[in-house]
Amino acid sequence: MSNWISWQDHCPYCGEPIELLLDPGVADPGMSLTYIEDCQVCCRPIVVMLHVDEHGNHDCQLKMESDS
Ligand SMILES: [Zn+2]
């Protein structure tokens, strides 16, 4: 059983506050994971870059899909 982590940020498209639920099981400590999550407000695809450090702390960055 995993403890889902609530992560609050703002949509890079519409700027509305959104909440992501991160599954701590998807990335091992020291690893990064990138995936797409649709904005709950404007439904555009947000690139979510999830990083878990060696202590198990999560950090999350949201980007527009077209950013490089
Ligand atoms: Zn949005």
N, CA, C, O and the ligand as a Tripos MOL2 file, in Angstrom:
@<TRIPOS>MOLECULE
protein
  273   271    69     0     0
PROTEIN
NO_CHARGES

@<TRIPOS>ATOM
      1 N           0.8450   -1.1900    0.0000 N.3       1 MET1
      2 CA          0.0000    0.0000    0.0000 C.3       1 MET1
      3 C           0.8800    1.2400    0.0000 C.2       1 MET1
      4 O           1.8640    1.3270    0.7350 O.2       1 MET1
      5 N           0.5130    2.1750   -0.8220 N.am      2 SER2
      6 CA          1.3360    3.3620   -0.9460 C.3       2 SER2
      7 C           0.5760    4.5840   -0.4390 C.2       2 SER2
      8 O          -0.6500    4.6730   -0.5100 O.2       2 SER2
      9 N           1.3580    5.5020    0.0670 N.am      3 ASN3
     10 CA          0.8020    6.7750    0.5180 C.3       3 ASN3
     11 C           0.8650    7.7730   -0.6060 C.2       3 ASN3
     12 O           1.9520    8.2260   -0.9630 O.2       3 ASN3
     13 N          -0.2370    8.1230   -1.1600 N.am      4 TRP4
     14 CA         -0.2340    9.1190   -2.2320 C.3       4 TRP4
     15 C           0.0900   10.4810   -1.6570 C.2       4 TRP4
     16 O          -0.3980   10.8780   -0.5990 O.2       4 TRP4
     17 N           0.9390   11.1830   -2.4010 N.am      5 ILE5
     18 CA          1.3790   12.4970   -1.9510 C.3       5 ILE5
     19 C           0.6390   13.5630   -2.7400 C.2       5 ILE5
     20 O           0.6170   13.5550   -3.9710 O.2       5 ILE5
     21 N           0.0460   14.4640   -2.0100 N.am      6 SER6
     22 CA         -0.6520   15.5630   -2.6610 C.3       6 SER6
     23 C           0.3410   16.6800   -2.9630 C.2       6 SER6
     24 O           1.0620   17.1460   -2.0810 O.2       6 SER6
     25 N           0.3650   17.0980   -4.2250 N.am      7 TRP7
     26 CA          1.2940   18.1500   -4.6420 C.3       7 TRP7
     27 C           0.4840   19.2750   -5.2560 C.2       7 TRP7
     28 O          -0.2510   19.0600   -6.2190 O.2       7 TRP7
     29 N           0.6140   20.4710   -4.7050 N.am      8 GLN8
     30 CA         -0.1540   21.5970   -5.2120 C.3       8 GLN8
     31 C           0.7550   22.5400   -5.9800 C.2       8 GLN8
     32 O           1.8220   22.9290   -5.5050 O.2       8 GLN8
     33 N           0.3180   22.8940   -7.1580 N.am      9 ASP9
     34 CA          1.0990   23.8000   -7.9960 C.3       9 ASP9
     35 C           0.1250   24.5520   -8.8980 C.2       9 ASP9
     36 O          -1.0900   24.4960   -8.7130 O.2       9 ASP9
     37 N           0.6840   25.2470   -9.8640 N.am     10 HIS10
     38 CA         -0.1560   25.9880  -10.7860 C.3      10 HIS10
     39 C           0.0480   25.4820  -12.1990 C.2      10 HIS10
     40 O           1.1560   25.1090  -12.5850 O.2      10 HIS10
     41 N          -1.0050   25.4740  -12.9490 N.am     11 CYS11
     42 CA         -0.9520   25.0420  -14.3420 C.3      11 CYS11
     43 C          -0.0860   26.0180  -15.1380 C.2      11 CYS11
     44 O          -0.2850   27.2290  -15.0360 O.2      11 CYS11
     45 N           0.8760   25.5190  -15.9310 N.am     12 PRO12
     46 CA          1.7180   26.4200  -16.7270 C.3      12 PRO12
     47 C           0.9610   27.0630  -17.8920 C.2      12 PRO12
     48 O           1.4600   28.0150  -18.4910 O.2      12 PRO12
     49 N          -0.1970   26.5780  -18.2140 N.am     13 TYR13
     50 CA         -0.9940   27.1480  -19.3110 C.3      13 TYR13
     51 C          -1.9520   28.2160  -18.8000 C.2      13 TYR13
     52 O          -1.8960   29.3720  -19.2200 O.2      13 TYR13
     53 N          -2.8260   27.8150  -17.8930 N.am     14 CYS14
     54 CA         -3.8910   28.7270  -17.4800 C.3      14 CYS14
     55 C          -3.6120   29.3710  -16.1200 C.2      14 CYS14
     56 O          -4.3170   30.2980  -15.7230 O.2      14 CYS14
     57 N          -2.6040   28.8980  -15.4130 N.am     15 GLY15
     58 CA         -2.2260   29.5140  -14.1530 C.3      15 GLY15
     59 C          -3.1230   29.1840  -12.9800 C.2      15 GLY15
     60 O          -2.9420   29.7140  -11.8840 O.2      15 GLY15
     61 N          -4.0840   28.3170  -13.2030 N.am     16 GLU16
     62 CA         -4.9840   27.9530  -12.1100 C.3      16 GLU16
     63 C          -4.2730   26.9870  -11.1600 C.2      16 GLU16
     64 O          -3.4620   26.1660  -11.5890 O.2      16 GLU16
     65 N          -4.5850   27.0950   -9.8740 N.am     17 PRO17
     66 CA         -4.0220   26.1260   -8.9290 C.3      17 PRO17
     67 C          -4.5640   24.7270   -9.2050 C.2      17 PRO17
     68 O          -5.7680   24.5340   -9.3750 O.2      17 PRO17
     69 N          -3.6730   23.7750   -9.2440 N.am     18 ILE18
     70 CA         -4.0850   22.3970   -9.4620 C.3      18 ILE18
     71 C          -3.4430   21.5030   -8.4120 C.2      18 ILE18
     72 O          -2.4540   21.8740   -7.7800 O.2      18 ILE18
     73 N          -4.0030   20.3600   -8.2440 N.am     19 GLU19
     74 CA         -3.4760   19.4000   -7.2880 C.3      19 GLU19
     75 C          -3.1550   18.1080   -8.0150 C.2      19 GLU19
     76 O          -3.9890   17.5560   -8.7340 O.2      19 GLU19
     77 N          -1.9480   17.6410   -7.8190 N.am     20 LEU20
     78 CA         -1.5400   16.3590   -8.3870 C.3      20 LEU20
     79 C          -1.4250   15.3470   -7.2630 C.2      20 LEU20
     80 O          -1.0440   15.6790   -6.1410 O.2      20 LEU20
     81 N          -1.7560   14.1290   -7.5790 N.am     21 LEU21
     82 CA         -1.5120   13.0560   -6.6330 C.3      21 LEU21
     83 C          -0.3440   12.2280   -7.1370 C.2      21 LEU21
     84 O          -0.4120   11.6210   -8.2050 O.2      21 LEU21
     85 N           0.7240   12.2120   -6.3590 N.am     22 LEU22
     86 CA          1.9310   11.5020   -6.7470 C.3      22 LEU22
     87 C           1.9670   10.1590   -6.0430 C.2      22 LEU22
     88 O           1.7780   10.0620   -4.8300 O.2      22 LEU22
     89 N           2.2100    9.1440   -6.8230 N.am     23 ASP23
     90 CA          2.3790    7.8200   -6.2440 C.3      23 ASP23
     91 C           3.8540    7.6350   -5.9170 C.2      23 ASP23
     92 O           4.6690    7.5560   -6.8370 O.2      23 ASP23
     93 N           4.2230    7.5640   -4.6650 N.am     24 PRO24
     94 CA          5.6480    7.4660   -4.3150 C.3      24 PRO24
     95 C           6.2800    6.1850   -4.8220 C.2      24 PRO24
     96 O           7.5050    6.0630   -4.8110 O.2      24 PRO24
     97 N           5.4970    5.2470   -5.2580 N.am     25 GLY25
     98 CA          6.0610    4.0040   -5.7630 C.3      25 GLY25
     99 C           6.5340    4.0740   -7.1970 C.2      25 GLY25
    100 O           7.1790    3.1410   -7.6750 O.2      25 GLY25
    101 N           6.2240    5.1800   -7.9140 N.am     26 VAL26
    102 CA          6.5490    5.2150   -9.3370 C.3      26 VAL26
    103 C           8.0160    5.5430   -9.5960 C.2      26 VAL26
    104 O           8.5330    5.2340  -10.6700 O.2      26 VAL26
    105 N           8.6900    6.1580   -8.6410 N.am     27 ALA27
    106 CA         10.0950    6.4950   -8.8390 C.3      27 ALA27
    107 C          10.8770    6.0850   -7.5980 C.2      27 ALA27
    108 O          10.4590    6.3450   -6.4700 O.2      27 ALA27
    109 N          12.0030    5.4510   -7.8210 N.am     28 ASP28
    110 CA         12.8600    5.0630   -6.7100 C.3      28 ASP28
    111 C          13.6700    6.2680   -6.2500 C.2      28 ASP28
    112 O          13.8740    7.2000   -7.0280 O.2      28 ASP28
    113 N          14.1340    6.2700   -5.0080 N.am     29 PRO29
    114 CA         14.9790    7.3670   -4.5320 C.3      29 PRO29
    115 C          16.1530    7.6120   -5.4620 C.2      29 PRO29
    116 O          16.8190    6.6740   -5.8990 O.2      29 PRO29
    117 N          16.4030    8.8820   -5.7610 N.am     30 GLY30
    118 CA         17.4850    9.2570   -6.6530 C.3      30 GLY30
    119 C          17.0980    9.2490   -8.1100 C.2      30 GLY30
    120 O          17.9340    9.5210   -8.9710 O.2      30 GLY30
    121 N          15.8640    8.9470   -8.4060 N.am     31 MET31
    122 CA         15.4430    8.8570   -9.7950 C.3      31 MET31
    123 C          14.4620    9.9630  -10.1530 C.2      31 MET31
    124 O          13.8140   10.5590   -9.2930 O.2      31 MET31
    125 N          14.3800   10.2110  -11.4420 N.am     32 SER32
    126 CA         13.4260   11.1780  -11.9510 C.3      32 SER32
    127 C          12.4770   10.4890  -12.9140 C.2      32 SER32
    128 O          12.8000    9.4700  -13.5250 O.2      32 SER32
    129 N          11.3120   11.0710  -13.0270 N.am     33 LEU33
    130 CA         10.2990   10.5060  -13.8960 C.3      33 LEU33
    131 C           9.5440   11.6580  -14.5470 C.2      33 LEU33
    132 O           9.2050   12.6410  -13.8880 O.2      33 LEU33
    133 N           9.2910   11.5320  -15.8170 N.am     34 THR34
    134 CA          8.5340   12.5510  -16.5200 C.3      34 THR34
    135 C           7.2900   11.9200  -17.1220 C.2      34 THR34
    136 O           7.3540   10.8650  -17.7530 O.2      34 THR34
    137 N           6.1800   12.5680  -16.9210 N.am     35 TYR35
    138 CA          4.9550   12.0490  -17.5140 C.3      35 TYR35
    139 C           4.0210   13.2090  -17.8070 C.2      35 TYR35
    140 O           4.2850   14.3520  -17.4340 O.2      35 TYR35
    141 N           2.9320   12.8960  -18.4770 N.am     36 ILE36
    142 CA          1.9680   13.9170  -18.8810 C.3      36 ILE36
    143 C           0.7040   13.7780  -18.0400 C.2      36 ILE36
    144 O           0.1710   12.6850  -17.8460 O.2      36 ILE36
    145 N           0.2480   14.9160  -17.5530 N.am     37 GLU37
    146 CA         -1.0140   14.9150  -16.8210 C.3      37 GLU37
    147 C          -1.8630   16.0740  -17.3430 C.2      37 GLU37
    148 O          -1.3930   17.2090  -17.4130 O.2      37 GLU37
    149 N          -3.0780   15.7940  -17.6980 N.am     38 ASP38
    150 CA         -3.9460   16.8520  -18.1980 C.3      38 ASP38
    151 C          -4.3650   17.7880  -17.0710 C.2      38 ASP38
    152 O          -4.6890   17.3520  -15.9670 O.2      38 ASP38
    153 N          -4.3500   19.0970  -17.3790 N.am     39 CYS39
    154 CA         -4.8100   20.0800  -16.3990 C.3      39 CYS39
    155 C          -6.2730   19.8260  -16.0630 C.2      39 CYS39
    156 O          -7.0920   19.5370  -16.9350 O.2      39 CYS39
    157 N          -6.5750   19.9420  -14.7760 N.am     40 GLN40
    158 CA         -7.9520   19.7200  -14.3400 C.3      40 GLN40
    159 C          -8.8600   20.8720  -14.7420 C.2      40 GLN40
    160 O         -10.0840   20.7390  -14.7240 O.2      40 GLN40
    161 N          -8.2610   22.0030  -15.1050 N.am     41 VAL41
    162 CA         -9.0630   23.1810  -15.4370 C.3      41 VAL41
    163 C          -9.1830   23.3630  -16.9510 C.2      41 VAL41
    164 O         -10.2880   23.4600  -17.4840 O.2      41 VAL41
    165 N          -8.0170   23.4090  -17.6510 N.am     42 CYS42
    166 CA         -8.0560   23.7020  -19.0810 C.3      42 CYS42
    167 C          -7.8030   22.4620  -19.9370 C.2      42 CYS42
    168 O          -7.8840   22.5310  -21.1640 O.2      42 CYS42
    169 N          -7.5030   21.3460  -19.3110 N.am     43 CYS43
    170 CA         -7.3650   20.0460  -19.9940 C.3      43 CYS43
    171 C          -6.1770   19.9740  -20.9450 C.2      43 CYS43
    172 O          -6.0840   19.0430  -21.7450 O.2      43 CYS43
    173 N          -5.2640   20.9470  -20.8690 N.am     44 ARG44
    174 CA         -4.0870   20.8500  -21.7140 C.3      44 ARG44
    175 C          -3.0350   19.9560  -21.0440 C.2      44 ARG44
    176 O          -3.0020   19.8390  -19.8190 O.2      44 ARG44
    177 N          -2.1840   19.3330  -21.8530 N.am     45 PRO45
    178 CA         -1.2400   18.3540  -21.3110 C.3      45 PRO45
    179 C          -0.0500   19.0070  -20.6160 C.2      45 PRO45
    180 O           0.7510   19.6900  -21.2540 O.2      45 PRO45
    181 N           0.0580   18.8010  -19.3360 N.am     46 ILE46
    182 CA          1.1540   19.3560  -18.5430 C.3      46 ILE46
    183 C           2.2460   18.2910  -18.4190 C.2      46 ILE46
    184 O           1.9780   17.1350  -18.0890 O.2      46 ILE46
    185 N           3.4760   18.7120  -18.6910 N.am     47 VAL47
    186 CA          4.6090   17.8100  -18.4830 C.3      47 VAL47
    187 C           5.0000   17.8850  -17.0000 C.2      47 VAL47
    188 O           5.3920   18.9370  -16.4970 O.2      47 VAL47
    189 N           4.8840   16.7640  -16.3310 N.am     48 VAL48
    190 CA          5.2110   16.6830  -14.9140 C.3      48 VAL48
    191 C           6.5620   16.0070  -14.7750 C.2      48 VAL48
    192 O           6.7410   14.8570  -15.1770 O.2      48 VAL48
    193 N           7.5120   16.7350  -14.2010 N.am     49 MET49
    194 CA          8.8280   16.1510  -13.9510 C.3      49 MET49
    195 C           8.9650   15.9050  -12.4570 C.2      49 MET49
    196 O           9.1280   16.8320  -11.6640 O.2      49 MET49
    197 N           8.8960   14.6590  -12.1060 N.am     50 LEU50
    198 CA          8.9430   14.2450  -10.7090 C.3      50 LEU50
    199 C          10.3310   13.7420  -10.3800 C.2      50 LEU50
    200 O          10.8900   12.9000  -11.0830 O.2      50 LEU50
    201 N          10.8750   14.2690   -9.3030 N.am     51 HIS51
    202 CA         12.1890   13.8020   -8.8610 C.3      51 HIS51
    203 C          12.0880   13.3660   -7.4040 C.2      51 HIS51
    204 O          11.4930   14.0520   -6.5730 O.2      51 HIS51
    205 N          12.6700   12.2340   -7.1200 N.am     52 VAL52
    206 CA         12.7160   11.7450   -5.7470 C.3      52 VAL52
    207 C          14.1780   11.7070   -5.3220 C.2      52 VAL52
    208 O          15.0040   11.0620   -5.9670 O.2      52 VAL52
    209 N          14.4880   12.4010   -4.2340 N.am     53 ASP53
    210 CA         15.8830   12.3910   -3.8100 C.3      53 ASP53
    211 C          16.1770   11.1470   -2.9710 C.2      53 ASP53
    212 O          15.3000   10.3240   -2.7130 O.2      53 ASP53
    213 N          17.4380   11.0390   -2.5540 N.am     54 GLU54
    214 CA         17.8620    9.8160   -1.8730 C.3      54 GLU54
    215 C          17.1990    9.6420   -0.5080 C.2      54 GLU54
    216 O          17.2430    8.5630    0.0830 O.2      54 GLU54
    217 N          16.5830   10.7210   -0.0160 N.am     55 HIS55
    218 CA         15.8750   10.6240    1.2530 C.3      55 HIS55
    219 C          14.3940   10.3390    1.0550 C.2      55 HIS55
    220 O          13.6360   10.2320    2.0200 O.2      55 HIS55
    221 N          13.9950   10.2210   -0.1880 N.am     56 GLY56
    222 CA         12.5900    9.9380   -0.4600 C.3      56 GLY56
    223 C          11.7260   11.1830   -0.5500 C.2      56 GLY56
    224 O          10.5000   11.0900   -0.6040 O.2      56 GLY56
    225 N          12.3680   12.3610   -0.5660 N.am     57 ASN57
    226 CA         11.5960   13.5950   -0.7010 C.3      57 ASN57
    227 C          11.2520   13.8430   -2.1650 C.2      57 ASN57
    228 O          12.0790   13.6390   -3.0530 O.2      57 ASN57
    229 N          10.0520   14.2730   -2.3950 N.am     58 HIS58
    230 CA          9.5850   14.4860   -3.7550 C.3      58 HIS58
    231 C           9.6920   15.9510   -4.1430 C.2      58 HIS58
    232 O           9.4280   16.8490   -3.3430 O.2      58 HIS58
    233 N          10.0840   16.1670   -5.3840 N.am     59 ASP59
    234 CA         10.0490   17.4980   -5.9460 C.3      59 ASP59
    235 C           9.4000   17.3830   -7.3180 C.2      59 ASP59
    236 O           9.6140   16.4100   -8.0420 O.2      59 ASP59
    237 N           8.6200   18.3700   -7.6570 N.am     60 CYS60
    238 CA          7.8290   18.2760   -8.8600 C.3      60 CYS60
    239 C           7.9100   19.5970   -9.6170 C.2      60 CYS60
    240 O           7.7930   20.6690   -9.0230 O.2      60 CYS60
    241 N           8.1100   19.5160  -10.9320 N.am     61 GLN61
    242 CA          8.0990   20.7080  -11.7660 C.3      61 GLN61
    243 C           7.0960   20.4970  -12.8800 C.2      61 GLN61
    244 O           6.9940   19.4150  -13.4590 O.2      61 GLN61
    245 N           6.3600   21.5530  -13.1660 N.am     62 LEU62
    246 CA          5.3650   21.4920  -14.2250 C.3      62 LEU62
    247 C           5.8030   22.3730  -15.3830 C.2      62 LEU62
    248 O           6.2200   23.5130  -15.1790 O.2      62 LEU62
    249 N           5.7080   21.8510  -16.5880 N.am     63 LYS63
    250 CA          6.1060   22.6030  -17.7670 C.3      63 LYS63
    251 C           5.0410   22.4680  -18.8490 C.2      63 LYS63
    252 O           4.2130   21.5570  -18.8440 O.2      63 LYS63
    253 N           5.1040   23.4180  -19.7730 N.am     64 MET64
    254 CA          4.2890   23.2550  -20.9760 C.3      64 MET64
    255 C           4.9120   22.1690  -21.8570 C.2      64 MET64
    256 O           6.1210   21.9370  -21.8420 O.2      64 MET64
    257 N           4.0480   21.5240  -22.6110 N.am     65 GLU65
    258 CA          4.5320   20.3990  -23.4120 C.3      65 GLU65
    259 C           5.5390   20.8400  -24.4670 C.2      65 GLU65
    260 O           6.4370   20.0760  -24.8210 O.2      65 GLU65
    261 N           5.3990   22.0660  -24.9730 N.am     66 SER66
    262 CA          6.2410   22.5100  -26.0740 C.3      66 SER66
    263 C           7.6080   22.9780  -25.5960 C.2      66 SER66
    264 O           8.5120   23.1640  -26.4100 O.2      66 SER66
    265 N           7.7750   23.1730  -24.2820 N.am     67 ASP67
    266 CA          9.0830   23.5840  -23.7650 C.3      67 ASP67
    267 C          10.1180   22.5070  -24.0350 C.2      67 ASP67
    268 O           9.7970   21.3210  -24.1120 O.2      67 ASP67
    269 N          11.3670   22.9370  -24.1790 N.am     68 SER68
    270 CA         12.3960   21.9340  -24.3520 C.3      68 SER68
    271 C          13.4270   22.0610  -23.2380 C.2      68 SER68
    272 O          14.3920   21.2970  -23.1990 O.2      68 SER68
    273 ZN         -4.6980   24.6440  -17.0260 Zn       69 ZN69
@<TRIPOS>BOND
     1     1     2 1
     2     2     3 1
     3     3     4 2
     4     3     5 am
     5     5     6 1
     6     6     7 1
     7     7     8 2
     8     7     9 am
     9     9    10 1
    10    10    11 1
    11    11    12 2
    12    11    13 am
    13    13    14 1
    14    14    15 1
    15    15    16 2
    16    15    17 am
    17    17    18 1
    18    18    19 1
    19    19    20 2
    20    19    21 am
    21    21    22 1
    22    22    23 1
    23    23    24 2
    24    23    25 am
    25    25    26 1
    26    26    27 1
    27    27    28 2
    28    27    29 am
    29    29    30 1
    30    30    31 1
    31    31    32 2
    32    31    33 am
    33    33    34 1
    34    34    35 1
    35    35    36 2
    36    35    37 am
    37    37    38 1
    38    38    39 1
    39    39    40 2
    40    39    41 am
    41    41    42 1
    42    42    43 1
    43    43    44 2
    44    43    45 am
    45    45    46 1
    46    46    47 1
    47    47    48 2
    48    47    49 am
    49    49    50 1
    50    50    51 1
    51    51    52 2
    52    51    53 am
    53    53    54 1
    54    54    55 1
    55    55    56 2
    56    55    57 am
    57    57    58 1
    58    58    59 1
    59    59    60 2
    60    59    61 am
    61    61    62 1
    62    62    63 1
    63    63    64 2
    64    63    65 am
    65    65    66 1
    66    66    67 1
    67    67    68 2
    68    67    69 am
    69    69    70 1
    70    70    71 1
    71    71    72 2
    72    71    73 am
    73    73    74 1
    74    74    75 1
    75    75    76 2
    76    75    77 am
    77    77    78 1
    78    78    79 1
    79    79    80 2
    80    79    81 am
    81    81    82 1
    82    82    83 1
    83    83    84 2
    84    83    85 am
    85    85    86 1
    86    86    87 1
    87    87    88 2
    88    87    89 am
    89    89    90 1
    90    90    91 1
    91    91    92 2
    92    91    93 am
    93    93    94 1
    94    94    95 1
    95    95    96 2
    96    95    97 am
    97    97    98 1
    98    98    99 1
    99    99   100 2
   100    99   101 am
   101   101   102 1
   102   102   103 1
   103   103   104 2
   104   103   105 am
   105   105   106 1
   106   106   107 1
   107   107   108 2
   108   107   109 am
   109   109   110 1
   110   110   111 1
   111   111   112 2
   112   111   113 am
   113   113   114 1
   114   114   115 1
   115   115   116 2
   116   115   117 am
   117   117   118 1
   118   118   119 1
   119   119   120 2
   120   119   121 am
   121   121   122 1
   122   122   123 1
   123   123   124 2
   124   123   125 am
   125   125   126 1
   126   126   127 1
   127   127   128 2
   128   127   129 am
   129   129   130 1
   130   130   131 1
   131   131   132 2
   132   131   133 am
   133   133   134 1
   134   134   135 1
   135   135   136 2
   136   135   137 am
   137   137   138 1
   138   138   139 1
   139   139   140 2
   140   139   141 am
   141   141   142 1
   142   142   143 1
   143   143   144 2
   144   143   145 am
   145   145   146 1
   146   146   147 1
   147   147   148 2
   148   147   149 am
   149   149   150 1
   150   150   151 1
   151   151   152 2
   152   151   153 am
   153   153   154 1
   154   154   155 1
   155   155   156 2
   156   155   157 am
   157   157   158 1
   158   158   159 1
   159   159   160 2
   160   159   161 am
   161   161   162 1
   162   162   163 1
   163   163   164 2
   164   163   165 am
   165   165   166 1
   166   166   167 1
   167   167   168 2
   168   167   169 am
   169   169   170 1
   170   170   171 1
   171   171   172 2
   172   171   173 am
   173   173   174 1
   174   174   175 1
   175   175   176 2
   176   175   177 am
   177   177   178 1
   178   178   179 1
   179   179   180 2
   180   179   181 am
   181   181   182 1
   182   182   183 1
   183   183   184 2
   184   183   185 am
   185   185   186 1
   186   186   187 1
   187   187   188 2
   188   187   189 am
   189   189   190 1
   190   190   191 1
   191   191   192 2
   192   191   193 am
   193   193   194 1
   194   194   195 1
   195   195   196 2
   196   195   197 am
   197   197   198 1
   198   198   199 1
   199   199   200 2
   200   199   201 am
   201   201   202 1
   202   202   203 1
   203   203   204 2
   204   203   205 am
   205   205   206 1
   206   206   207 1
   207   207   208 2
   208   207   209 am
   209   209   210 1
   210   210   211 1
   211   211   212 2
   212   211   213 am
   213   213   214 1
   214   214   215 1
   215   215   216 2
   216   215   217 am
   217   217   218 1
   218   218   219 1
   219   219   220 2
   220   219   221 am
   221   221   222 1
   222   222   223 1
   223   223   224 2
   224   223   225 am
   225   225   226 1
   226   226   227 1
   227   227   228 2
   228   227   229 am
   229   229   230 1
   230   230   231 1
   231   231   232 2
   232   231   233 am
   233   233   234 1
   234   234   235 1
   235   235   236 2
   236   235   237 am
   237   237   238 1
   238   238   239 1
   239   239   240 2
   240   239   241 am
   241   241   242 1
   242   242   243 1
   243   243   244 2
   244   243   245 am
   245   245   246 1
   246   246   247 1
   247   247   248 2
   248   247   249 am
   249   249   250 1
   250   250   251 1
   251   251   252 2
   252   251   253 am
   253   253   254 1
   254   254   255 1
   255   255   256 2
   256   255   257 am
   257   257   258 1
   258   258   259 1
   259   259   260 2
   260   259   261 am
   261   261   262 1
   262   262   263 1
   263   263   264 2
   264   263   265 am
   265   265   266 1
   266   266   267 1
   267   267   268 2
   268   267   269 am
   269   269   270 1
   270   270   271 1
   271   271   272 2
@<TRIPOS>SUBSTRUCTURE
     1 MET1         2 RESIDUE 1 A MET
     2 SER2         6 RESIDUE 1 A SER
     3 ASN3        10 RESIDUE 1 A ASN
     4 TRP4        14 RESIDUE 1 A TRP
     5 ILE5        18 RESIDUE 1 A ILE
     6 SER6        22 RESIDUE 1 A SER
     7 TRP7        26 RESIDUE 1 A TRP
     8 GLN8        30 RESIDUE 1 A GLN
     9 ASP9        34 RESIDUE 1 A ASP
    10 HIS10       38 RESIDUE 1 A HIS
    11 CYS11       42 RESIDUE 1 A CYS
    12 PRO12       46 RESIDUE 1 A PRO
    13 TYR13       50 RESIDUE 1 A TYR
    14 CYS14       54 RESIDUE 1 A CYS
    15 GLY15       58 RESIDUE 1 A GLY
    16 GLU16       62 RESIDUE 1 A GLU
    17 PRO17       66 RESIDUE 1 A PRO
    18 ILE18       70 RESIDUE 1 A ILE
    19 GLU19       74 RESIDUE 1 A GLU
    20 LEU20       78 RESIDUE 1 A LEU
    21 LEU21       82 RESIDUE 1 A LEU
    22 LEU22       86 RESIDUE 1 A LEU
    23 ASP23       90 RESIDUE 1 A ASP
    24 PRO24       94 RESIDUE 1 A PRO
    25 GLY25       98 RESIDUE 1 A GLY
    26 VAL26      102 RESIDUE 1 A VAL
    27 ALA27      106 RESIDUE 1 A ALA
    28 ASP28      110 RESIDUE 1 A ASP
    29 PRO29      114 RESIDUE 1 A PRO
    30 GLY30      118 RESIDUE 1 A GLY
    31 MET31      122 RESIDUE 1 A MET
    32 SER32      126 RESIDUE 1 A SER
    33 LEU33      130 RESIDUE 1 A LEU
    34 THR34      134 RESIDUE 1 A THR
    35 TYR35      138 RESIDUE 1 A TYR
    36 ILE36      142 RESIDUE 1 A ILE
    37 GLU37      146 RESIDUE 1 A GLU
    38 ASP38      150 RESIDUE 1 A ASP
    39 CYS39      154 RESIDUE 1 A CYS
    40 GLN40      158 RESIDUE 1 A GLN
    41 VAL41      162 RESIDUE 1 A VAL
    42 CYS42      166 RESIDUE 1 A CYS
    43 CYS43      170 RESIDUE 1 A CYS
    44 ARG44      174 RESIDUE 1 A ARG
    45 PRO45      178 RESIDUE 1 A PRO
    46 ILE46      182 RESIDUE 1 A ILE
    47 VAL47      186 RESIDUE 1 A VAL
    48 VAL48      190 RESIDUE 1 A VAL
    49 MET49      194 RESIDUE 1 A MET
    50 LEU50      198 RESIDUE 1 A LEU
    51 HIS51      202 RESIDUE 1 A HIS
    52 VAL52      206 RESIDUE 1 A VAL
    53 ASP53      210 RESIDUE 1 A ASP
    54 GLU54      214 RESIDUE 1 A GLU
    55 HIS55      218 RESIDUE 1 A HIS
    56 GLY56      222 RESIDUE 1 A GLY
    57 ASN57      226 RESIDUE 1 A ASN
    58 HIS58      230 RESIDUE 1 A HIS
    59 ASP59      234 RESIDUE 1 A ASP
    60 CYS60      238 RESIDUE 1 A CYS
    61 GLN61      242 RESIDUE 1 A GLN
    62 LEU62      246 RESIDUE 1 A LEU
    63 LYS63      250 RESIDUE 1 A LYS
    64 MET64      254 RESIDUE 1 A MET
    65 GLU65      258 RESIDUE 1 A GLU
    66 SER66      262 RESIDUE 1 A SER
    67 ASP67      266 RESIDUE 1 A ASP
    68 SER68      270 RESIDUE 1 A SER
    69 ZN69       273 GROUP 0 **** ****
